[in-house]
Amino acid sequence: MNRPRPFFLDLLAIRLPIGGLVSIMHRASGALLSLVIPALLYGLMLSLRSPEDFASVQAFFGGWIGSLIGLCLLWALLHHLFAGLRHLGFDIGWGEEKLRARLTAKLAMAAAILLVGLVALYNLMNAGGAV
Amino acid sequence: MRHVGGSHRGLDMWLLQRASAIYMALFLPIFLICALTAGPLDYAVWHGLFDSLSMKVASFLFIAAMLAHAWIGLREIFIDYLHCASCTLLRLALYFAFAVLYLACLVWAVDILWSVR
């Protein structure tokens, strides 16, 4: 029997629970990080090759487009890391209860955003000091 | 007896995903501490950080773990979203393309790390 089943996929109306949000962002950040690996290796190569290339990498991440890219990647890394640690907890049976899972989801999300905010603030203050 | 190749590989990959995750989660904070305590980060300090064989090996393992982790993660995404009947070939092509890309990255990483001397 293949009766047509109700189908509802209005992405603007669907509200994900916090655990679902952290989970899909874990996936999205992982995909983003996977795709930028070659670019990051290129940056590592330049940074280690010569003082001039090191300076150009530094200048790139010091400029506002570069620092925006850097902060986005840092957020992706931190969110992926914290959400991943949460999933490792689930693997050993820690934090699976509803309330605790919600709490750790909020913590993972908040920690990543907070740390990126701190780094952004630090960058701004340093840039202000250099000018 | 049926031999369906996928089932055991799935468990291996599940395990490798966790193992690589744990290694990266341990390496990153240690590396960060090493970098932050090495002094103000100029070229000499950054370059010197990768001078020792232990740092080269540890960093290489990090990059290898990252590449394996990324490949398995992307495979998971492709499996979830590309499951129409005619998508099998596309999926296999994507596995192949990323395997080639990431293996090239692995060799490149060796060259980058071991050219520090």
gemmi code that builds the backbone of each chain (N, CA, C; Angstrom):
import gemmi

chains = {
    "A": [
        ("MET", (0.843, -1.208, 0.000), (0.000, 0.000, 0.000), (0.869, 1.246, 0.000)),
        ("ASN", (0.645, 2.091, -0.968), (1.403, 3.332, -1.013), (0.475, 4.523, -1.081)),
        ("ARG", (-0.226, 4.741, 0.010), (-1.099, 5.913, 0.036), (-0.239, 7.163, 0.177)),
        ("PRO", (-0.645, 8.246, -0.477), (0.127, 9.485, -0.299), (0.078, 9.929, 1.160)),
        ("ARG", (1.226, 10.197, 1.723), (1.266, 10.595, 3.125), (1.319, 12.113, 3.241)),
        ("PRO", (0.880, 12.625, 4.345), (0.958, 14.092, 4.501), (2.412, 14.545, 4.425)),
        ("PHE", (2.606, 15.649, 3.756), (3.961, 16.133, 3.518), (4.032, 17.590, 3.939)),
        ("PHE", (4.906, 17.868, 4.867), (5.023, 19.242, 5.361), (6.481, 19.617, 5.468)),
        ("LEU", (6.919, 20.486, 4.592), (8.325, 20.876, 4.654), (8.453, 22.374, 4.400)),
        ("ASP", (7.669, 23.133, 5.163), (7.783, 24.589, 5.081), (8.891, 25.021, 6.040)),
        ("LEU", (10.075, 25.215, 5.470), (11.251, 25.443, 6.319), (11.124, 26.702, 7.181)),
        ("LEU", (10.275, 27.644, 6.711), (10.141, 28.871, 7.500), (9.188, 28.676, 8.671)),
        ("ALA", (8.302, 27.665, 8.552), (7.330, 27.446, 9.622), (7.802, 26.387, 10.609)),
        ("ILE", (8.687, 25.502, 10.154), (9.170, 24.459, 11.051), (10.122, 25.060, 12.073)),
        ("ARG", (9.857, 24.803, 13.325), (10.790, 25.248, 14.365), (11.530, 24.037, 14.885)),
        ("LEU", (12.837, 24.024, 14.660), (13.635, 22.912, 15.184), (13.803, 23.072, 16.689)),
        ("PRO", (13.753, 21.972, 17.435), (14.166, 22.058, 18.831), (15.662, 22.365, 18.894)),
        ("ILE", (16.106, 22.877, 20.032), (17.503, 23.345, 20.141), (18.507, 22.243, 19.789)),
        ("GLY", (18.185, 21.008, 20.177), (19.082, 19.890, 19.845), (19.194, 19.697, 18.344)),
        ("GLY", (18.079, 19.852, 17.641), (18.065, 19.713, 16.189), (18.851, 20.823, 15.518)),
        ("LEU", (18.724, 22.019, 16.079), (19.440, 23.175, 15.532), (20.956, 22.979, 15.666)),
        ("VAL", (21.392, 22.563, 16.865), (22.819, 22.323, 17.086), (23.309, 21.215, 16.164)),
        ("SER", (22.460, 20.203, 15.955), (22.834, 19.067, 15.126), (23.005, 19.464, 13.659)),
        ("ILE", (22.046, 20.240, 13.120), (22.158, 20.603, 11.704), (23.303, 21.589, 11.504)),
        ("MET", (23.565, 22.416, 12.522), (24.697, 23.329, 12.427), (26.024, 22.577, 12.572)),
        ("HIS", (25.992, 21.472, 13.298), (27.172, 20.606, 13.384), (27.505, 20.074, 11.989)),
        ("ARG", (26.460, 19.659, 11.283), (26.645, 19.140, 9.933), (27.109, 20.230, 8.971)),
        ("ALA", (26.448, 21.388, 9.034), (26.797, 22.477, 8.117), (28.224, 22.958, 8.364)),
        ("SER", (28.587, 23.112, 9.636), (29.944, 23.584, 9.932), (30.971, 22.540, 9.509)),
        ("GLY", (30.636, 21.263, 9.673), (31.538, 20.197, 9.241), (31.739, 20.226, 7.739)),
        ("ALA", (30.656, 20.426, 6.994), (30.764, 20.487, 5.532), (31.630, 21.667, 5.111)),
        ("LEU", (31.391, 22.816, 5.750), (32.180, 24.015, 5.433), (33.663, 23.760, 5.698)),
        ("LEU", (33.962, 23.217, 6.880), (35.365, 22.967, 7.236), (36.003, 21.971, 6.267)),
        ("SER", (35.243, 20.938, 5.876), (35.780, 19.945, 4.940), (36.177, 20.587, 3.623)),
        ("LEU", (35.336, 21.547, 3.173), (35.588, 22.146, 1.863), (36.750, 23.137, 1.889)),
        ("VAL", (37.058, 23.719, 3.054), (38.139, 24.707, 3.079), (39.495, 24.108, 3.454)),
        ("ILE", (39.551, 22.790, 3.660), (40.830, 22.176, 4.049), (41.974, 22.544, 3.086)),
        ("PRO", (41.781, 22.424, 1.752), (42.899, 22.769, 0.862), (43.343, 24.223, 1.030)),
        ("ALA", (42.396, 25.126, 1.225), (42.758, 26.535, 1.421), (43.549, 26.716, 2.718)),
        ("LEU", (43.151, 25.998, 3.754), (43.861, 26.109, 5.027), (45.283, 25.553, 4.903)),
        ("LEU", (45.425, 24.452, 4.169), (46.768, 23.899, 3.950), (47.628, 24.891, 3.171)),
        ("TYR", (47.007, 25.574, 2.207), (47.736, 26.583, 1.442), (48.226, 27.687, 2.379)),
        ("GLY", (47.355, 28.103, 3.297), (47.743, 29.111, 4.283), (48.870, 28.622, 5.175)),
        ("LEU", (48.783, 27.360, 5.592), (49.849, 26.786, 6.433), (51.167, 26.777, 5.676)),
        ("MET", (51.102, 26.401, 4.391), (52.306, 26.354, 3.572), (52.956, 27.741, 3.487)),
        ("LEU", (52.115, 28.751, 3.169), (52.647, 30.112, 3.063), (53.244, 30.572, 4.387)),
        ("SER", (52.527, 30.282, 5.486), (52.964, 30.799, 6.783), (54.297, 30.207, 7.203)),
        ("LEU", (54.631, 29.019, 6.693), (55.879, 28.371, 7.100), (56.998, 28.558, 6.085)),
        ("ARG", (56.662, 29.080, 4.882), (57.631, 29.065, 3.794), (58.704, 30.140, 3.945)),
        ("SER", (58.271, 31.361, 4.229), (59.246, 32.446, 4.329), (58.636, 33.576, 5.150)),
        ("PRO", (59.465, 34.434, 5.729), (58.947, 35.563, 6.512), (57.986, 36.444, 5.704)),
        ("GLU", (58.281, 36.611, 4.389), (57.427, 37.468, 3.565), (56.029, 36.853, 3.412)),
        ("ASP", (56.010, 35.528, 3.131), (54.719, 34.851, 2.974), (53.962, 34.805, 4.293)),
        ("PHE", (54.693, 34.632, 5.394), (54.075, 34.674, 6.715), (53.390, 36.022, 6.924)),
        ("ALA", (54.107, 37.090, 6.536), (53.552, 38.437, 6.698), (52.308, 38.624, 5.842)),
        ("SER", (52.294, 38.011, 4.640), (51.125, 38.187, 3.772), (49.910, 37.442, 4.337)),
        ("VAL", (50.150, 36.263, 4.951), (49.048, 35.548, 5.607), (48.511, 36.373, 6.768)),
        ("GLN", (49.449, 36.931, 7.545), (49.066, 37.763, 8.674), (48.266, 38.987, 8.212)),
        ("ALA", (48.727, 39.580, 7.093), (48.042, 40.760, 6.563), (46.641, 40.395, 6.092)),
        ("PHE", (46.519, 39.199, 5.478), (45.202, 38.764, 5.002), (44.220, 38.637, 6.161)),
        ("PHE", (44.642, 37.923, 7.222), (43.730, 37.726, 8.349), (43.622, 38.983, 9.215)),
        ("GLY", (44.511, 39.964, 8.966), (44.404, 41.233, 9.669), (43.414, 42.182, 9.002)),
        ("GLY", (43.244, 42.043, 7.684), (42.288, 42.874, 6.959), (40.868, 42.487, 7.337)),
        ("TRP", (39.872, 43.343, 6.990), (38.551, 43.041, 7.555), (37.849, 41.896, 6.843)),
        ("ILE", (38.110, 41.699, 5.554), (37.518, 40.531, 4.886), (38.146, 39.249, 5.431)),
        ("GLY", (39.475, 39.270, 5.556), (40.190, 38.104, 6.082), (39.784, 37.784, 7.500)),
        ("SER", (39.631, 38.816, 8.326), (39.286, 38.535, 9.712), (37.846, 38.042, 9.814)),
        ("LEU", (36.979, 38.523, 8.911), (35.605, 38.011, 8.878), (35.605, 36.526, 8.500)),
        ("ILE", (36.395, 36.176, 7.467), (36.517, 34.771, 7.066), (37.086, 33.951, 8.214)),
        ("GLY", (38.130, 34.495, 8.848), (38.754, 33.800, 9.972), (37.774, 33.555, 11.107)),
        ("LEU", (36.963, 34.569, 11.420), (36.004, 34.425, 12.516), (34.918, 33.408, 12.159)),
        ("CYS", (34.455, 33.414, 10.893), (33.456, 32.427, 10.454), (34.012, 31.011, 10.593)),
        ("LEU", (35.261, 30.830, 10.137), (35.865, 29.495, 10.219), (36.097, 29.100, 11.666)),
        ("LEU", (36.488, 30.069, 12.491), (36.691, 29.786, 13.915), (35.371, 29.361, 14.549)),
        ("TRP", (34.274, 30.070, 14.189), (32.965, 29.677, 14.723), (32.631, 28.252, 14.272)),
        ("ALA", (32.846, 27.971, 12.978), (32.525, 26.629, 12.467), (33.320, 25.569, 13.226)),
        ("LEU", (34.609, 25.850, 13.437), (35.469, 24.891, 14.148), (34.985, 24.684, 15.581)),
        ("LEU", (34.710, 25.790, 16.286), (34.333, 25.683, 17.697), (32.960, 25.035, 17.845)),
        ("HIS", (32.014, 25.448, 16.977), (30.691, 24.831, 17.073), (30.777, 23.332, 16.796)),
        ("HIS", (31.555, 22.988, 15.758), (31.708, 21.578, 15.404), (32.360, 20.810, 16.551)),
        ("LEU", (33.364, 21.435, 17.172), (34.072, 20.796, 18.283), (33.135, 20.574, 19.469)),
        ("PHE", (32.433, 21.624, 19.885), (31.593, 21.505, 21.082), (30.406, 20.570, 20.837)),
        ("ALA", (29.763, 20.724, 19.670), (28.640, 19.827, 19.360), (29.135, 18.393, 19.227)),
        ("GLY", (30.360, 18.240, 18.710), (30.942, 16.905, 18.566), (31.224, 16.275, 19.918)),
        ("LEU", (31.752, 17.067, 20.856), (31.996, 16.548, 22.208), (30.679, 16.101, 22.838)),
        ("ARG", (29.612, 16.876, 22.550), (28.293, 16.517, 23.067), (27.848, 15.167, 22.505)),
        ("HIS", (28.115, 14.961, 21.199), (27.742, 13.676, 20.591), (28.580, 12.530, 21.138)),
        ("LEU", (29.867, 12.817, 21.437), (30.702, 11.779, 22.054), (30.132, 11.399, 23.417)),
        ("GLY", (29.597, 12.396, 24.117), (28.938, 12.115, 25.395), (27.763, 11.161, 25.208)),
        ("PHE", (26.953, 11.427, 24.163), (25.810, 10.534, 23.889), (26.287, 9.107, 23.630)),
        ("ASP", (27.437, 8.988, 22.937), (27.955, 7.658, 22.604), (28.196, 6.809, 23.843)),
        ("ILE", (28.659, 7.468, 24.928), (28.891, 6.700, 26.151), (27.720, 6.854, 27.113)),
        ("GLY", (26.597, 7.347, 26.592), (25.376, 7.379, 27.393), (25.275, 8.546, 28.355)),
        ("TRP", (26.129, 9.587, 28.137), (26.082, 10.733, 29.030), (25.241, 11.858, 28.404)),
        ("GLY", (24.307, 12.373, 29.173), (23.562, 13.551, 28.730), (22.432, 13.260, 27.768)),
        ("GLU", (21.908, 12.041, 27.800), (20.828, 11.719, 26.863), (19.452, 12.134, 27.378)),
        ("GLU", (19.361, 12.407, 28.692), (18.063, 12.838, 29.231), (17.690, 14.169, 28.593)),
        ("LYS", (16.371, 14.374, 28.431), (15.893, 15.510, 27.654), (16.423, 16.846, 28.183)),
        ("LEU", (16.295, 17.041, 29.480), (16.693, 18.341, 30.025), (18.186, 18.582, 29.879)),
        ("ARG", (18.971, 17.529, 30.179), (20.420, 17.678, 30.095), (20.856, 17.850, 28.644)),
        ("ALA", (20.213, 17.117, 27.725), (20.558, 17.253, 26.305), (20.269, 18.672, 25.824)),
        ("ARG", (19.143, 19.240, 26.292), (18.827, 20.623, 25.913), (19.849, 21.588, 26.480)),
        ("LEU", (20.231, 21.336, 27.727), (21.209, 22.219, 28.380), (22.539, 22.190, 27.643)),
        ("THR", (23.040, 20.972, 27.317), (24.341, 20.884, 26.654), (24.262, 21.463, 25.242)),
        ("ALA", (23.100, 21.337, 24.593), (22.931, 21.941, 23.264), (23.090, 23.454, 23.363)),
        ("LYS", (22.416, 24.047, 24.357), (22.529, 25.501, 24.546), (23.958, 25.890, 24.896)),
        ("LEU", (24.587, 25.083, 25.754), (25.960, 25.388, 26.168), (26.910, 25.354, 24.977)),
        ("ALA", (26.774, 24.297, 24.129), (27.665, 24.153, 22.974), (27.533, 25.360, 22.052)),
        ("MET", (26.277, 25.736, 21.783), (26.033, 26.846, 20.880), (26.567, 28.150, 21.469)),
        ("ALA", (26.246, 28.373, 22.754), (26.646, 29.619, 23.398), (28.160, 29.724, 23.519)),
        ("ALA", (28.823, 28.609, 23.857), (30.273, 28.641, 24.057), (30.981, 29.042, 22.765)),
        ("ALA", (30.531, 28.465, 21.637), (31.169, 28.786, 20.357), (30.984, 30.265, 20.028)),
        ("ILE", (29.746, 30.751, 20.189), (29.464, 32.162, 19.862), (30.240, 33.097, 20.788)),
        ("LEU", (30.269, 32.740, 22.083), (30.957, 33.573, 23.070), (32.450, 33.675, 22.762)),
        ("LEU", (33.079, 32.519, 22.471), (34.520, 32.525, 22.205), (34.843, 33.318, 20.943)),
        ("VAL", (34.000, 33.163, 19.897), (34.225, 33.943, 18.675), (34.078, 35.427, 18.980)),
        ("GLY", (33.094, 35.767, 19.805), (32.897, 37.162, 20.203), (34.121, 37.712, 20.927)),
        ("LEU", (34.687, 36.906, 21.817), (35.875, 37.342, 22.560), (37.056, 37.575, 21.627)),
        ("VAL", (37.241, 36.626, 20.684), (38.350, 36.782, 19.730), (38.137, 38.018, 18.863)),
        ("ALA", (36.886, 38.240, 18.435), (36.580, 39.419, 17.612), (36.894, 40.695, 18.385)),
        ("LEU", (36.512, 40.704, 19.660), (36.769, 41.856, 20.516), (38.262, 42.093, 20.661)),
        ("TYR", (38.988, 40.991, 20.896), (40.449, 41.070, 21.049), (41.079, 41.642, 19.777)),
        ("ASN", (40.604, 41.134, 18.617), (41.107, 41.647, 17.327), (40.867, 43.128, 17.185)),
        ("LEU", (39.637, 43.540, 17.515), (39.278, 44.957, 17.379), (40.170, 45.823, 18.245)),
        ("MET", (40.388, 45.378, 19.494), (41.209, 46.169, 20.406), (42.644, 46.230, 19.925)),
        ("ASN", (43.143, 45.092, 19.407), (44.499, 45.075, 18.882), (44.646, 45.972, 17.658)),
        ("ALA", (43.637, 45.910, 16.771), (43.669, 46.755, 15.576), (43.653, 48.213, 15.986)),
        ("GLY", (42.843, 48.528, 17.007), (42.770, 49.896, 17.505), (44.115, 50.347, 18.058)),
        ("GLY", (44.810, 49.404, 18.734), (46.097, 49.748, 19.310), (47.162, 49.970, 18.252)),
        ("ALA", (47.035, 49.250, 17.129), (48.070, 49.320, 16.096), (47.983, 50.608, 15.302)),
        ("VAL", (46.759, 51.122, 15.150), (46.566, 52.318, 14.314), (47.194, 53.549, 14.950)),
    ],
    "B": [
        ("MET", (24.320, -17.403, 1.672), (25.147, -16.313, 2.240), (25.175, -15.119, 1.289)),
        ("ARG", (24.835, -13.986, 1.846), (24.962, -12.767, 1.056), (26.169, -11.991, 1.542)),
        ("HIS", (26.887, -11.432, 0.591), (27.976, -10.553, 1.001), (27.622, -9.130, 0.637)),
        ("VAL", (27.216, -8.399, 1.614), (26.916, -6.998, 1.366), (28.037, -6.192, 1.993)),
        ("GLY", (28.848, -5.615, 1.143), (30.103, -5.039, 1.619), (29.965, -3.914, 2.619)),
        ("GLY", (28.833, -3.210, 2.582), (28.761, -1.958, 3.320), (28.683, -2.057, 4.828)),
        ("SER", (28.102, -3.117, 5.353), (27.700, -3.070, 6.750), (28.874, -2.962, 7.712)),
        ("HIS", (29.905, -3.773, 7.508), (31.015, -3.723, 8.453), (31.852, -2.475, 8.269)),
        ("ARG", (31.962, -2.029, 7.021), (32.708, -0.796, 6.793), (32.062, 0.361, 7.534)),
        ("GLY", (30.722, 0.339, 7.602), (30.020, 1.405, 8.306), (30.449, 1.477, 9.758)),
        ("LEU", (30.569, 0.343, 10.413), (30.984, 0.329, 11.816), (32.419, 0.811, 11.964)),
        ("ASP", (33.303, 0.349, 11.046), (34.687, 0.813, 11.082), (34.753, 2.324, 10.956)),
        ("MET", (33.945, 2.859, 10.025), (33.985, 4.308, 9.810), (33.437, 5.039, 11.019)),
        ("TRP", (32.380, 4.485, 11.622), (31.819, 5.082, 12.841), (32.915, 5.191, 13.895)),
        ("LEU", (33.685, 4.107, 14.026), (34.753, 4.077, 15.030), (35.878, 5.048, 14.675)),
        ("LEU", (36.268, 5.057, 13.393), (37.344, 5.955, 12.952), (36.933, 7.411, 13.128)),
        ("GLN", (35.655, 7.705, 12.919), (35.158, 9.072, 13.104), (35.344, 9.513, 14.553)),
        ("ARG", (35.067, 8.588, 15.497), (35.240, 8.917, 16.920), (36.712, 9.030, 17.276)),
        ("ALA", (37.522, 8.073, 16.787), (38.946, 8.074, 17.122), (39.617, 9.344, 16.615)),
        ("SER", (39.319, 9.730, 15.364), (39.937, 10.937, 14.814), (39.443, 12.172, 15.556)),
        ("ALA", (38.160, 12.164, 15.944), (37.600, 13.296, 16.695), (38.324, 13.459, 18.025)),
        ("ILE", (38.550, 12.343, 18.716), (39.204, 12.406, 20.025), (40.640, 12.904, 19.876)),
        ("TYR", (41.345, 12.393, 18.845), (42.723, 12.862, 18.651), (42.750, 14.366, 18.395)),
        ("MET", (41.862, 14.848, 17.520), (41.848, 16.278, 17.205), (41.471, 17.114, 18.426)),
        ("ALA", (40.510, 16.602, 19.213), (40.081, 17.340, 20.405), (41.190, 17.406, 21.450)),
        ("LEU", (42.087, 16.407, 21.454), (43.221, 16.448, 22.375), (44.349, 17.318, 21.826)),
        ("PHE", (44.593, 17.203, 20.518), (45.708, 17.934, 19.908), (45.483, 19.451, 19.943)),
        ("LEU", (44.280, 19.874, 19.578), (44.027, 21.312, 19.398), (44.360, 22.150, 20.629)),
        ("PRO", (43.831, 21.811, 21.819), (44.175, 22.636, 22.984), (45.661, 22.578, 23.333)),
        ("ILE", (46.296, 21.399, 23.159), (47.723, 21.293, 23.461), (48.525, 22.166, 22.504)),
        ("PHE", (48.151, 22.113, 21.209), (48.841, 22.935, 20.214), (48.657, 24.415, 20.526)),
        ("LEU", (47.426, 24.768, 20.911), (47.120, 26.167, 21.227), (47.989, 26.655, 22.377)),
        ("ILE", (48.126, 25.819, 23.406), (48.957, 26.183, 24.561), (50.415, 26.338, 24.133)),
        ("CYS", (50.906, 25.385, 23.314), (52.279, 25.479, 22.805), (52.481, 26.790, 22.051)),
        ("ALA", (51.518, 27.133, 21.185), (51.647, 28.330, 20.352), (51.590, 29.596, 21.207)),
        ("LEU", (50.702, 29.581, 22.214), (50.529, 30.798, 23.020), (51.686, 31.019, 23.991)),
        ("THR", (52.326, 29.908, 24.418), (53.415, 30.062, 25.383), (54.771, 30.209, 24.702)),
        ("ALA", (54.790, 30.086, 23.343), (56.070, 30.146, 22.634), (56.579, 31.582, 22.506)),
        ("GLY", (55.727, 32.544, 22.840), (56.143, 33.940, 22.721), (55.291, 34.662, 21.707)),
        ("PRO", (55.536, 35.959, 21.509), (54.767, 36.728, 20.519), (54.924, 36.098, 19.134)),
        ("LEU", (53.782, 35.903, 18.463), (53.774, 35.034, 17.283), (54.299, 35.757, 16.045)),
        ("ASP", (55.623, 35.704, 15.856), (56.185, 36.169, 14.592), (56.646, 34.949, 13.797)),
        ("TYR", (57.281, 35.207, 12.637), (57.638, 34.080, 11.774), (58.586, 33.101, 12.468)),
        ("ALA", (59.602, 33.631, 13.168), (60.612, 32.772, 13.786), (59.982, 31.833, 14.810)),
        ("VAL", (59.069, 32.394, 15.625), (58.423, 31.587, 16.665), (57.513, 30.531, 16.034)),
        ("TRP", (56.718, 30.960, 15.047), (55.795, 30.061, 14.362), (56.545, 28.933, 13.656)),
        ("HIS", (57.621, 29.309, 12.966), (58.450, 28.346, 12.257), (59.109, 27.390, 13.248)),
        ("GLY", (59.610, 27.962, 14.361), (60.298, 27.167, 15.367), (59.392, 26.154, 16.043)),
        ("LEU", (58.096, 26.502, 16.069), (57.111, 25.615, 16.687), (57.097, 24.241, 16.004)),
        ("PHE", (57.345, 24.243, 14.678), (57.273, 22.995, 13.910), (58.647, 22.378, 13.694)),
        ("ASP", (59.631, 22.882, 14.437), (61.005, 22.442, 14.258), (61.203, 21.004, 14.720)),
        ("SER", (60.648, 20.659, 15.878), (60.915, 19.348, 16.460), (60.181, 18.252, 15.699)),
        ("LEU", (60.775, 17.062, 15.730), (60.145, 15.914, 15.062), (58.807, 15.579, 15.714)),
        ("SER", (58.737, 15.717, 17.053), (57.488, 15.359, 17.739), (56.337, 16.246, 17.278)),
        ("MET", (56.612, 17.563, 17.076), (55.546, 18.444, 16.608), (55.171, 18.126, 15.167)),
        ("LYS", (56.168, 17.790, 14.338), (55.860, 17.406, 12.948), (54.948, 16.182, 12.928)),
        ("VAL", (55.329, 15.168, 13.702), (54.551, 13.919, 13.706), (53.144, 14.166, 14.258)),
        ("ALA", (53.066, 14.897, 15.383), (51.760, 15.169, 15.999), (50.876, 15.972, 15.049)),
        ("SER", (51.464, 16.963, 14.356), (50.687, 17.777, 13.415), (50.262, 16.959, 12.206)),
        ("PHE", (51.185, 16.106, 11.745), (50.828, 15.253, 10.610), (49.656, 14.341, 10.970)),
        ("LEU", (49.705, 13.747, 12.164), (48.603, 12.884, 12.594), (47.302, 13.680, 12.699)),
        ("PHE", (47.413, 14.939, 13.142), (46.226, 15.790, 13.211), (45.630, 15.989, 11.822)),
        ("ILE", (46.480, 16.304, 10.858), (45.980, 16.542, 9.502), (45.406, 15.251, 8.911)),
        ("ALA", (46.085, 14.126, 9.163), (45.567, 12.842, 8.675), (44.210, 12.538, 9.293)),
        ("ALA", (44.095, 12.769, 10.616), (42.819, 12.532, 11.302), (41.734, 13.435, 10.733)),
        ("MET", (42.103, 14.715, 10.481), (41.148, 15.683, 9.948), (40.651, 15.258, 8.565)),
        ("LEU", (41.578, 14.788, 7.712), (41.191, 14.388, 6.359), (40.280, 13.160, 6.397)),
        ("ALA", (40.626, 12.175, 7.230), (39.776, 10.986, 7.355), (38.403, 11.376, 7.880)),
        ("HIS", (38.401, 12.240, 8.914), (37.164, 12.705, 9.539), (36.284, 13.440, 8.509)),
        ("ALA", (36.930, 14.290, 7.708), (36.191, 15.061, 6.709), (35.608, 14.142, 5.633)),
        ("TRP", (36.392, 13.152, 5.219), (35.909, 12.262, 4.160), (34.702, 11.452, 4.639)),
        ("ILE", (34.802, 10.924, 5.842), (33.696, 10.130, 6.383), (32.458, 11.012, 6.598)),
        ("GLY", (32.700, 12.243, 7.083), (31.582, 13.159, 7.305), (30.877, 13.527, 6.009)),
        ("LEU", (31.668, 13.816, 4.971), (31.061, 14.162, 3.676), (30.307, 12.964, 3.111)),
        ("ARG", (30.875, 11.765, 3.286), (30.218, 10.538, 2.819), (28.834, 10.412, 3.462)),
        ("GLU", (28.800, 10.705, 4.766), (27.530, 10.664, 5.498), (26.518, 11.632, 4.887)),
        ("ILE", (26.986, 12.834, 4.575), (26.099, 13.849, 3.999), (25.615, 13.402, 2.622)),
        ("PHE", (26.530, 12.881, 1.797), (26.138, 12.420, 0.458), (25.108, 11.291, 0.564)),
        ("ILE", (25.319, 10.369, 1.505), (24.388, 9.257, 1.670), (23.008, 9.779, 2.063)),
        ("ASP", (22.980, 10.798, 2.918), (21.694, 11.317, 3.397), (20.921, 12.057, 2.316)),
        ("TYR", (21.624, 12.808, 1.476), (20.907, 13.695, 0.554), (20.906, 13.207, -0.880)),
        ("LEU", (21.761, 12.272, -1.233), (21.807, 11.786, -2.618), (21.407, 10.319, -2.652)),
        ("HIS", (20.120, 10.043, -2.376), (19.755, 8.628, -2.340), (18.714, 8.244, -3.387)),
        ("CYS", (18.571, 9.052, -4.427), (17.700, 8.630, -5.508), (18.395, 7.496, -6.263)),
        ("ALA", (17.594, 6.739, -7.042), (18.129, 5.543, -7.678), (19.310, 5.878, -8.591)),
        ("SER", (19.204, 6.975, -9.319), (20.255, 7.294, -10.291), (21.393, 8.096, -9.664)),
        ("CYS", (21.311, 8.303, -8.345), (22.350, 9.103, -7.693), (23.563, 8.279, -7.293)),
        ("THR", (23.457, 6.963, -7.401), (24.545, 6.104, -6.926), (25.861, 6.443, -7.613)),
        ("LEU", (25.780, 6.634, -8.910), (27.004, 6.917, -9.657), (27.590, 8.257, -9.235)),
        ("LEU", (26.714, 9.257, -9.059), (27.156, 10.577, -8.619), (27.827, 10.475, -7.259)),
        ("ARG", (27.211, 9.682, -6.371), (27.759, 9.519, -5.026), (29.153, 8.885, -5.077)),
        ("LEU", (29.253, 7.822, -5.880), (30.557, 7.160, -6.006), (31.600, 8.108, -6.583)),
        ("ALA", (31.173, 8.920, -7.564), (32.105, 9.875, -8.159), (32.579, 10.887, -7.117)),
        ("LEU", (31.656, 11.311, -6.253), (32.021, 12.267, -5.202), (32.970, 11.635, -4.182)),
        ("TYR", (32.702, 10.380, -3.791), (33.635, 9.687, -2.872), (35.024, 9.670, -3.488)),
        ("PHE", (35.057, 9.322, -4.769), (36.332, 9.193, -5.473), (37.049, 10.541, -5.524)),
        ("ALA", (36.300, 11.575, -5.933), (36.905, 12.899, -6.075), (37.484, 13.376, -4.746)),
        ("PHE", (36.723, 13.227, -3.668), (37.226, 13.700, -2.372), (38.343, 12.819, -1.838)),
        ("ALA", (38.302, 11.529, -2.147), (39.402, 10.658, -1.729), (40.698, 11.095, -2.404)),
        ("VAL", (40.618, 11.387, -3.703), (41.809, 11.838, -4.433), (42.294, 13.175, -3.881)),
        ("LEU", (41.340, 14.114, -3.699), (41.692, 15.434, -3.175), (42.372, 15.329, -1.817)),
        ("TYR", (41.783, 14.537, -0.937), (42.300, 14.464, 0.434), (43.611, 13.674, 0.515)),
        ("LEU", (43.762, 12.664, -0.334), (45.052, 11.964, -0.353), (46.151, 12.904, -0.850)),
        ("ALA", (45.801, 13.722, -1.845), (46.768, 14.719, -2.321), (47.112, 15.688, -1.189)),
        ("CYS", (46.090, 16.098, -0.423), (46.322, 16.992, 0.721), (47.243, 16.349, 1.745)),
        ("LEU", (47.085, 15.053, 1.929), (47.907, 14.335, 2.910), (49.380, 14.389, 2.523)),
        ("VAL", (49.650, 14.120, 1.241), (51.035, 14.159, 0.759), (51.577, 15.586, 0.827)),
        ("TRP", (50.725, 16.535, 0.472), (51.087, 17.950, 0.528), (51.466, 18.341, 1.966)),
        ("ALA", (50.685, 17.835, 2.931), (50.947, 18.158, 4.340), (52.325, 17.650, 4.761)),
        ("VAL", (52.693, 16.456, 4.282), (54.031, 15.937, 4.589), (55.086, 16.899, 4.065)),
        ("ASP", (54.899, 17.349, 2.832), (55.857, 18.254, 2.217), (55.952, 19.570, 2.991)),
        ("ILE", (54.766, 20.105, 3.383), (54.748, 21.377, 4.123), (55.484, 21.230, 5.453)),
        ("LEU", (55.146, 20.172, 6.205), (55.692, 20.027, 7.556), (57.183, 19.707, 7.524)),
        ("TRP", (57.580, 18.808, 6.606), (58.983, 18.383, 6.619), (59.900, 19.329, 5.859)),
        ("SER", (59.336, 20.366, 5.252), (60.221, 21.373, 4.661), (60.618, 22.412, 5.719)),
        ("VAL", (60.036, 22.287, 6.916), (60.468, 23.155, 8.025), (61.745, 22.575, 8.614)),
        ("ARG", (62.808, 23.321, 8.491), (64.064, 22.848, 9.079), (64.949, 24.014, 9.413)),
    ],
}
model = gemmi.Model(1)
for chain_id, residues in chains.items():
    chain = gemmi.Chain(chain_id)
    for i, (resn, *xyz) in enumerate(residues, 1):
        res = gemmi.Residue()
        res.name, res.seqid = resn, gemmi.SeqId(i, " ")
        for name, pos in zip(("N", "CA", "C"), xyz):
            atom = gemmi.Atom()
            atom.name, atom.element = name, gemmi.Element(name[0])
            atom.pos, atom.b_iso = gemmi.Position(*pos), 0.0
            res.add_atom(atom)
        chain.add_residue(res)
    model.add_chain(chain)
structure = gemmi.Structure()
structure.add_model(model)
structure.setup_entities()
